[in-house]
Amino acid sequence: MLYPLNLELAGKSCVVVGGGQVAYRKVRGLLAAEAQVTVIAPMVTDDLRALAEAGRLKWLEQAFKAGLLKELRPLLVFVAADNPAANAAAIAEAKEIGALVNAATDPEQTDFSVPSKVQRGDFLLTVSTGGGSPAFSRLLRERLEREYPDSFGQFLERLMVLRDEIKAMPGGSREHERLWRQSLNQGIIDLVRVGHLDQAEEEVRNGITNAGIKSQDSTC
């Protein structure tokens, strides 16, 4: 059973063993998360070479050998080389130092998977089939991309402002949670989906105001 988790990787050491297209896909995601990426491979794709030359990642131009991971102390290790012996050695050393392993060629040795995702700013949806069917995961992601456009990320920014306003209101966390529960509903989602952000925000604000009034009335 997988445990869903969002990791903060900014500044964290992550290693990708291998230099092909699979490795490149892993690297792109890690760089987007602002991780410190090291690629270990005797040869890499042109895209990876360009990233290394631009200083976006560190490239160790060699096949994997024992001891490299102990020096780098990575949090995550992605194993995607076309050399089975190198892959096995990388997995063994990663396990030894307590790093989490994603092994493209050896699912039984994999500690975590990277789900398909739909991201709109800080608004993030992920889909995983636990490796059971990547094609189905991709299909679901494509549907979510259609159903959750950029407007959801834009509306989240407004909700973050509202959150600060609510935190400044009287009452503790339970009262603030009650205001959110009574002001957010499925109708808000429908408005955001079609891009009516001003109307959606107005309805949320009205809901917060009404919930506050009802709370005051109940104490009278």
WONOR-V744395 format. One record per residue. N is the residue number from 1. RES is the residue in three letters. SS is DSSP state (2 for helix, 1 for strand, 0 for the rest). D_FIRST is the distance of its C-alpha to the first C-alpha in Angstrom with 1 decimal. Layout:
BEGIN
{{N & RES & SS & D_FIRST} {N & RES & SS & D_FIRST}}
END
This chain:
BEGIN
{{1 & MET & 0 & 0.0} {2 & LEU & 0 & 3.8} {3 & TYR & 0 & 6.6} {4 & PRO & 0 & 9.6} {5 & LEU & 0 & 12.7} {6 & ASN & 0 & 16.3} {7 & LEU & 0 & 18.2} {8 & GLU & 0 & 21.9} {9 & LEU & 0 & 23.1} {10 & ALA & 0 & 26.8} {11 & GLY & 0 & 28.7} {12 & LYS & 0 & 25.7} {13 & SER & 1 & 26.2} {14 & CYS & 1 & 24.0} {15 & VAL & 1 & 24.9} {16 & VAL & 1 & 24.7} {17 & VAL & 1 & 25.9} {18 & GLY & 0 & 27.7} {19 & GLY & 0 & 30.2} {20 & GLY & 0 & 29.6} {21 & GLN & 2 & 28.4} {22 & VAL & 2 & 24.7} {23 & ALA & 2 & 25.5} {24 & TYR & 2 & 27.6} {25 & ARG & 2 & 24.9} {26 & LYS & 2 & 22.7} {27 & VAL & 2 & 25.9} {28 & ARG & 2 & 26.8} {29 & GLY & 2 & 23.6} {30 & LEU & 2 & 24.0} {31 & LEU & 2 & 27.7} {32 & ALA & 2 & 27.1} {33 & ALA & 0 & 25.1} {34 & GLU & 0 & 28.1} {35 & ALA & 0 & 26.4} {36 & GLN & 1 & 28.8} {37 & VAL & 1 & 28.1} {38 & THR & 1 & 29.4} {39 & VAL & 1 & 29.5} {40 & ILE & 1 & 30.3} {41 & ALA & 0 & 32.0} {42 & PRO & 0 & 35.6} {43 & MET & 0 & 35.8} {44 & VAL & 0 & 34.1} {45 & THR & 0 & 34.5} {46 & ASP & 2 & 37.3} {47 & ASP & 2 & 35.0} {48 & LEU & 2 & 33.4} {49 & ARG & 2 & 36.9} {50 & ALA & 2 & 38.1} {51 & LEU & 2 & 35.4} {52 & ALA & 2 & 36.3} {53 & GLU & 2 & 40.0} {54 & ALA & 0 & 39.5} {55 & GLY & 0 & 37.9} {56 & ARG & 0 & 34.5} {57 & LEU & 0 & 32.8} {58 & LYS & 1 & 33.8} {59 & TRP & 1 & 34.2} {60 & LEU & 1 & 34.6} {61 & GLU & 0 & 36.6} {62 & GLN & 0 & 35.7} {63 & ALA & 0 & 33.2} {64 & PHE & 0 & 30.5} {65 & LYS & 0 & 31.9} {66 & ALA & 0 & 30.8} {67 & GLY & 0 & 31.4} {68 & LEU & 2 & 30.7} {69 & LEU & 2 & 27.4} {70 & LYS & 2 & 28.8} {71 & GLU & 2 & 31.5} {72 & LEU & 2 & 29.4} {73 & ARG & 0 & 26.7} {74 & PRO & 0 & 24.1} {75 & LEU & 0 & 21.0} {76 & LEU & 1 & 19.3} {77 & VAL & 1 & 20.4} {78 & PHE & 1 & 20.2} {79 & VAL & 1 & 21.5} {80 & ALA & 0 & 23.3} {81 & ALA & 0 & 26.6} {82 & ASP & 0 & 28.5} {83 & ASN & 0 & 29.3} {84 & PRO & 2 & 26.9} {85 & ALA & 2 & 28.5} {86 & ALA & 2 & 28.1} {87 & ASN & 2 & 24.4} {88 & ALA & 2 & 23.9} {89 & ALA & 2 & 26.0} {90 & ALA & 2 & 24.3} {91 & ILE & 2 & 20.8} {92 & ALA & 2 & 22.3} {93 & GLU & 2 & 24.2} {94 & ALA & 2 & 21.3} {95 & LYS & 2 & 19.3} {96 & GLU & 2 & 22.6} {97 & ILE & 2 & 23.2} {98 & GLY & 0 & 19.7} {99 & ALA & 0 & 19.2} {100 & LEU & 1 & 15.8} {101 & VAL & 1 & 16.0} {102 & ASN & 1 & 15.6} {103 & ALA & 1 & 17.3} {104 & ALA & 0 & 18.5} {105 & THR & 0 & 20.0} {106 & ASP & 0 & 17.4} {107 & PRO & 2 & 13.8} {108 & GLU & 2 & 13.1} {109 & GLN & 2 & 14.4} {110 & THR & 0 & 12.6} {111 & ASP & 0 & 10.9} {112 & PHE & 0 & 10.6} {113 & SER & 0 & 11.7} {114 & VAL & 0 & 14.5} {115 & PRO & 0 & 14.3} {116 & SER & 1 & 17.5} {117 & LYS & 1 & 19.4} {118 & VAL & 1 & 22.5} {119 & GLN & 1 & 24.4} {120 & ARG & 1 & 27.7} {121 & GLY & 0 & 28.8} {122 & ASP & 0 & 26.5} {123 & PHE & 1 & 25.0} {124 & LEU & 1 & 21.6} {125 & LEU & 1 & 19.3} {126 & THR & 1 & 16.3} {127 & VAL & 1 & 14.7} {128 & SER & 0 & 11.8} {129 & THR & 0 & 11.0} {130 & GLY & 0 & 8.4} {131 & GLY & 0 & 11.7} {132 & GLY & 0 & 12.4} {133 & SER & 0 & 15.5} {134 & PRO & 2 & 16.9} {135 & ALA & 2 & 20.0} {136 & PHE & 2 & 18.6} {137 & SER & 2 & 16.9} {138 & ARG & 2 & 20.4} {139 & LEU & 2 & 22.1} {140 & LEU & 2 & 20.2} {141 & ARG & 2 & 21.0} {142 & GLU & 2 & 24.6} {143 & ARG & 2 & 24.8} {144 & LEU & 2 & 23.6} {145 & GLU & 2 & 26.1} {146 & ARG & 2 & 28.8} {147 & GLU & 2 & 27.8} {148 & TYR & 0 & 27.4} {149 & PRO & 0 & 30.4} {150 & ASP & 0 & 31.7} {151 & SER & 2 & 33.2} {152 & PHE & 2 & 29.9} {153 & GLY & 2 & 29.9} {154 & GLN & 2 & 33.6} {155 & PHE & 2 & 33.1} {156 & LEU & 2 & 30.5} {157 & GLU & 2 & 33.2} {158 & ARG & 2 & 35.4} {159 & LEU & 2 & 32.9} {160 & MET & 2 & 32.6} {161 & VAL & 2 & 36.4} {162 & LEU & 2 & 36.2} {163 & ARG & 2 & 33.7} {164 & ASP & 2 & 36.1} {165 & GLU & 2 & 38.9} {166 & ILE & 2 & 37.0} {167 & LYS & 2 & 36.2} {168 & ALA & 0 & 40.0} {169 & MET & 0 & 40.7} {170 & PRO & 0 & 41.6} {171 & GLY & 0 & 39.0} {172 & GLY & 0 & 35.8} {173 & SER & 2 & 32.2} {174 & ARG & 2 & 32.0} {175 & GLU & 2 & 35.1} {176 & HIS & 2 & 33.8} {177 & GLU & 2 & 30.5} {178 & ARG & 2 & 32.7} {179 & LEU & 2 & 34.8} {180 & TRP & 2 & 31.8} {181 & ARG & 2 & 30.5} {182 & GLN & 2 & 34.0} {183 & SER & 2 & 34.8} {184 & LEU & 0 & 31.7} {185 & ASN & 0 & 31.3} {186 & GLN & 2 & 30.4} {187 & GLY & 2 & 34.0} {188 & ILE & 2 & 33.4} {189 & ILE & 2 & 30.6} {190 & ASP & 2 & 33.1} {191 & LEU & 2 & 35.8} {192 & VAL & 2 & 33.7} {193 & ARG & 2 & 32.6} {194 & VAL & 0 & 36.3} {195 & GLY & 0 & 37.2} {196 & HIS & 0 & 39.2} {197 & LEU & 2 & 38.0} {198 & ASP & 2 & 41.2} {199 & GLN & 2 & 41.1} {200 & ALA & 2 & 37.5} {201 & GLU & 2 & 38.3} {202 & GLU & 2 & 41.4} {203 & GLU & 2 & 39.6} {204 & VAL & 2 & 37.0} {205 & ARG & 2 & 39.9} {206 & ASN & 2 & 41.8} {207 & GLY & 2 & 38.9} {208 & ILE & 2 & 38.7} {209 & THR & 2 & 42.5} {210 & ASN & 2 & 42.6} {211 & ALA & 2 & 39.8} {212 & GLY & 2 & 41.8} {213 & ILE & 2 & 45.0} {214 & LYS & 2 & 43.5} {215 & SER & 2 & 42.2} {216 & GLN & 2 & 45.7} {217 & ASP & 2 & 47.4} {218 & SER & 2 & 45.3} {219 & THR & 0 & 46.6} {220 & CYS & 0 & 50.2}}
END
